[in-house]
Amino acid sequence: MKILSRAIFSIIFFCSLANAEIKEETYYKIGVFDYSHQTDMLAINKKKVTNNTFNSKYLGDLTQIYDLMILGDVNESFTHNNDKNIKNREEYAIYLSSGYQKKFSPSERFYIVPSFSIGFYNEFNKGKDMGFPIEFKSEIEFNFETKNNFIFGVTYNHISNADIGSTNPGSDSILIGFRYKKN
């Protein structure tokens, strides 16, 4: 079942990549994955925002996004737990997703960007077992654009399999983002 679900998701994900146009914004985030549990790891995130939109009756235009999150922790460098039995353990995982976001601008330089995506999660070594390879991510970003077009932001996200897997531990992450916006 696990192999079949990965194959189906891969086909759907790569078919959606084929529809993506060349124009896009790319930005990077760094932070802590699953910060509130002993399995916390360093998270490095690359997010692409395309110019593909989907018009929802209630939400208006939603913009298509792609996300790649690489997670790792060597020798429990990011662990806040004092348990001596888990020292010198290496954790790795990857999360690849696609979804939609909506950008709200309460002011000229401040943006609030909620998003939702579906993705494929895979742990390596002793990375966090999320219970199922298909995971859903809900996220909110708070971004501020400076006068010289540099954008700083803080992101909170929750990743979960919505109880379709054997377990559903979920994870909460906090990331700091940055990018340069070309005119």
N, C-alpha and C positions, 0 to 999 in steps of 0.2 A: 504494500500500500504506500509506503514511504517513497519508493522509487517511482511509482506511477504518479503520485501527486507532484513530485519534483519535475517529472517529464512534462506533465500538463501545464504547470506553471511556467516552465521554461519556454514552451511553445507560445503561450499567450504573451509573455513578457517580450520575447524577441519579435513577435509580429507587431506589437505596439511600437517597438523601436523603429521598425521599417517606416512607420507613418510620421516619425518625427522629422521636422524640417531642420535645416542647417542653422538658422538664426536661433541663438539661445544665450542665456546668461549662465555662467558657472561661478559658483562660490563655494568656499570651504568653511568647515566648522571643526572645532576640536573641543573635547570635553570628556565627561565621565558617563559611561554606559552603566545602567543599573546601580546608580550611586547609593541607594538605600539598602543594599544587600551585600553579603560577603563576596559575591561574584562580580563586583564592580571592576570595569576595565577601561582603559584609555580608548576613546572613540575618535576616529578621524573620519570625517564625512565630506563627500563631494556631492554637491547638488546641482543638477542642471534644470533650468527653467526654460521650456520651449516657448514658441509663440503659437502653439496649437491650443485652441480653446474649445470648450464644450459649454453650450448654453443650457443652464438648468432653469427650469420654470421658477423656482423659488430663490435660488442663489445667484442667478445671473451668470456672467461668464466666469468659468473656472479654467485655470491654466494648467497644462500638463507638466508634470515634473518627473524626474528620474533621480534616484538616490543610490549612492554606494557608501556603506558604512563599514569600515574595517576596525575590528575590535581586538585588543590584546592587553595582556598583563603578564609580565615576566617576574617571577619571584615575589608575587603579591605586592608589587610596588604601589598599587593604588588602593590596597585593602585597608580599611579602617578597623577591621576586626583584630583582636589580640589573640586569636586562637593559634597556638603554637603548632598544632597538627597540620595546618594547611600551608605552612611556609615552603618555599622553593617549588611551588607549583606554577606551571605555565598555562595560561588560558588564551585561546584565540577563537574568533568567530568572524563571520561576514554576514552582512545583510544588504540585499539588493532589492530595490522596490521601484514601483511606478504608481503614480496617482495624480491627484489634482489639488490645486491650492487656490485660495481667494485672497486678494490683496485689498486691505482697507487702509485708507490714509486719513486719519483724524486731523493731521496737519500736513504742511508742505514737506517736511523732512522726516516725519515719523510714520512708520508702517507697521501694521499688525497683519500677520499672514498665517491664518490657520490652514492646515492641509490634512489630507487623508490619503493613505496609499496601502497597497497590498504588496507583499514582498516575500522573498525567499531567504530564510535564515539557516545558516549551517555553522555548527560549532566544531572546533577541532581540539584535540587533546582534552583538556578538562574545562573547556569553555562552558558557559551556561547552557544547560539543556532547556530549551523553551517549550518542549513537549510536542511540537509539530513543525515541519519545515515551512509551512505557509503561515505568515504572521501579518497582522494588520498594524499600521502605525498611524496614530493621530498625533498631530504636532501643532504647536503654536510658536511663532517667531515674533519678536519685538525688534524692529530694525530702526536705526537712526542714520540718515544720510548727512554727511558733512558738506560744507560749501564746495570742497574740491572733489566731489563725487565719490568719496570713499564711504562705504556702508559698513557699520558695526551692528552686531545684533546678538541677542540672547535667545536661545531656543530651548523649549521643554518638549519632550516627546514621550509617548507611552507606546510600547510594542507588546502585542498580545495575540494569541491565536483564537480568541473569542470562544474558548471551550470546545474547539473542534479536534483538539489533540488529546493525548493520554493525560497530560497535565497542562496547566496554564499558569505558570508562575508570573508571567509578565515582567516587564522591566520599565524603569523610568530613567530618563537621561537628561542631562543638562549640558548644553554646548554653547560655545562662543563662536560667532561667525564673523567673517569679513570678506569683502570683495571691493573691487574698483569698478565703478559703473562707467562704461564708455558712452560718450555722447553720440 
